[in-house]
Amino acid sequence: MKIFQGFLLIIAVFLISSCGSNKQNQSNLGNVSDEESQFARTLYGEGALVIIKGDLLASGKTSAIAGIVKQKTDNSFWIQKASFIQKETDGWKVVMKMEDKLSNSKGELISQVDSKNGYIISFDSSKKPIEINIVMANEYGKSNSDDALLKWNKEKDTFEFSAPLENNAQ
């Protein structure tokens, strides 16, 4: 009987510790509010994560990248799909989508084939406004296209492509 009680205690401790750590795994930041997480879930479902947040565009507004992360390495994220979102007075809005195609409210950023396996993105979180290194991924999460750099154009209020990078996004 004592063995059975000990076994139940171990299972209970495991379940409690597993449930408690779920919130910490929702982002690489410790201070993601329910508001950003909720908006991410409305876009991509329960598996959505907030990858980074802050004043990423140096505009005085909170923004974030949220989406479905397939794999994270030290300096990059393999995403199935994601969006760059920004907090406005009337709530969160999508500034750029990184889904089958890269797009904003005006349409596709560039003519491209569908990205069936998502993208590999990386960025320097200290650089403001943020620049996003992006490359299409293959089914193994490896580079499957030329590298590109997405830069914020303040005058046009949108992301634009810059010259390709020399190094891979991975």
C-alpha positions as CSV (number, residue, x, y, z in Angstrom):
1,M,0.0,0.0,0.0
2,K,2.9,2.4,0.8
3,I,4.4,1.8,-2.5
4,F,1.1,2.6,-4.2
5,Q,0.8,5.8,-2.2
6,G,4.4,6.8,-3.0
7,F,3.7,6.2,-6.7
8,L,0.6,8.4,-6.6
9,L,2.5,11.1,-4.8
10,I,5.2,11.1,-7.6
11,I,2.5,11.3,-10.3
12,A,0.8,14.2,-8.5
13,V,4.1,16.1,-8.1
14,F,4.9,15.5,-11.8
15,L,1.4,16.7,-12.9
16,I,1.5,19.8,-10.8
17,S,5.0,20.8,-11.9
18,S,4.1,20.1,-15.5
19,C,1.1,22.4,-15.4
20,G,3.0,25.2,-13.7
21,S,5.8,25.3,-16.2
22,N,3.4,25.7,-19.2
23,K,3.1,29.5,-18.8
24,Q,6.9,29.8,-18.8
25,N,7.2,28.0,-22.1
26,Q,4.8,30.3,-24.0
27,S,7.6,32.8,-24.8
28,N,11.3,33.5,-24.6
29,L,10.3,36.5,-22.5
30,G,9.2,36.2,-18.9
31,N,6.7,39.1,-19.0
32,V,4.3,38.2,-21.8
33,S,0.8,39.4,-20.7
34,D,-2.4,37.5,-21.2
35,E,-3.4,40.1,-23.7
36,E,-0.6,39.3,-26.2
37,S,-1.0,35.6,-25.7
38,Q,-4.8,35.8,-26.2
39,F,-4.4,37.7,-29.4
40,A,-1.8,35.2,-30.6
41,R,-4.3,32.4,-29.8
42,T,-7.0,34.1,-31.8
43,L,-4.7,34.1,-34.8
44,Y,-3.1,30.7,-34.5
45,G,-4.9,28.6,-31.8
46,E,-3.8,27.2,-28.5
47,G,-0.3,26.4,-29.7
48,A,0.6,30.0,-30.5
49,L,3.6,31.5,-28.8
50,V,4.8,35.1,-28.4
51,I,8.4,34.9,-29.6
52,I,9.5,38.4,-28.8
53,K,7.8,41.6,-27.6
54,G,8.7,45.2,-26.8
55,D,8.9,48.5,-28.7
56,L,10.4,46.6,-31.6
57,L,9.8,49.4,-34.2
58,A,11.1,52.2,-31.9
59,S,7.6,53.9,-32.3
60,G,6.6,54.0,-28.6
61,K,4.1,51.2,-29.2
62,T,4.4,47.7,-28.0
63,S,4.7,45.1,-30.8
64,A,5.5,41.4,-30.9
65,I,6.0,38.4,-33.1
66,A,3.6,35.6,-32.4
67,G,3.0,32.3,-34.1
68,I,3.5,28.6,-34.3
69,V,7.1,27.7,-33.5
70,K,8.2,24.3,-34.7
71,Q,11.8,24.6,-33.3
72,K,13.9,27.1,-31.6
73,T,17.7,27.3,-31.7
74,D,20.0,29.7,-29.9
75,N,19.6,32.4,-32.6
76,S,16.6,31.4,-34.8
77,F,13.1,30.1,-34.8
78,W,11.6,27.7,-37.3
79,I,8.0,28.9,-37.6
80,Q,5.1,27.3,-39.3
81,K,3.4,30.7,-39.5
82,A,3.6,33.9,-37.5
83,S,2.6,37.5,-37.5
84,F,4.2,40.8,-36.5
85,I,1.6,42.4,-34.3
86,Q,1.3,45.9,-32.8
87,K,-0.7,47.3,-29.9
88,E,-2.9,50.2,-31.0
89,T,-5.4,52.2,-28.9
90,D,-8.3,50.0,-30.1
91,G,-6.4,46.7,-29.6
92,W,-3.8,44.6,-31.4
93,K,-3.5,44.6,-35.1
94,V,-1.5,42.5,-37.6
95,V,1.3,44.5,-39.3
96,M,2.8,41.6,-41.3
97,K,1.9,38.0,-41.8
98,M,4.6,35.3,-42.3
99,E,2.3,32.5,-43.5
100,D,2.1,30.7,-46.8
101,K,3.2,34.0,-48.3
102,L,4.7,37.2,-46.7
103,S,2.0,39.9,-46.7
104,N,0.7,43.0,-45.0
105,S,-2.6,44.9,-45.2
106,K,-1.8,45.9,-48.8
107,G,-1.1,42.4,-50.1
108,E,2.0,40.3,-50.7
109,L,5.4,41.8,-49.9
110,I,6.9,39.9,-52.8
111,S,5.8,37.5,-55.4
112,Q,6.7,34.0,-54.1
113,V,5.7,30.4,-54.0
114,D,3.9,29.1,-51.0
115,S,6.0,28.4,-48.0
116,K,4.6,24.9,-47.2
117,N,7.1,24.3,-44.4
118,G,7.2,27.7,-42.9
119,Y,10.2,30.0,-42.4
120,I,13.3,30.3,-40.4
121,I,13.6,33.7,-38.8
122,S,16.2,35.4,-36.7
123,F,16.7,38.9,-35.4
124,D,18.8,41.0,-33.1
125,S,16.4,42.1,-30.4
126,S,18.6,45.0,-29.4
127,K,18.4,46.6,-32.8
128,K,15.6,49.1,-33.2
129,P,13.7,49.1,-35.4
130,I,14.0,45.4,-35.6
131,E,15.2,43.7,-38.7
132,I,14.0,40.2,-39.4
133,N,16.3,37.7,-41.3
134,I,14.0,35.3,-43.1
135,V,14.4,32.2,-45.3
136,M,11.9,29.6,-46.4
137,A,12.3,26.2,-44.6
138,N,12.2,22.7,-46.0
139,E,10.4,19.8,-44.3
140,Y,13.5,19.4,-42.0
141,G,13.7,23.0,-40.8
142,K,16.7,23.8,-43.0
143,S,17.1,26.7,-45.4
144,N,15.2,26.2,-48.7
145,S,15.5,29.6,-50.4
146,D,17.7,32.7,-50.6
147,D,18.0,34.7,-47.4
148,A,16.2,38.0,-47.1
149,L,16.1,40.9,-44.7
150,L,12.8,42.5,-43.7
151,K,13.3,46.1,-42.6
152,W,10.7,48.5,-41.2
153,N,10.1,51.6,-43.5
154,K,8.8,54.3,-41.1
155,E,7.7,56.6,-44.0
156,K,5.5,53.9,-45.6
157,D,4.5,52.3,-42.2
158,T,5.4,48.8,-43.4
159,F,8.1,46.1,-43.7
160,E,10.1,45.9,-46.9
161,F,12.7,43.6,-48.3
162,S,16.3,44.7,-48.2
163,A,19.3,43.2,-50.0
164,P,19.8,39.5,-49.4
165,L,22.1,38.6,-46.6
166,E,25.4,36.8,-47.1
167,N,25.0,34.5,-44.2
168,N,22.2,31.9,-43.7
169,A,19.5,32.8,-41.2
170,Q,20.3,29.6,-39.2
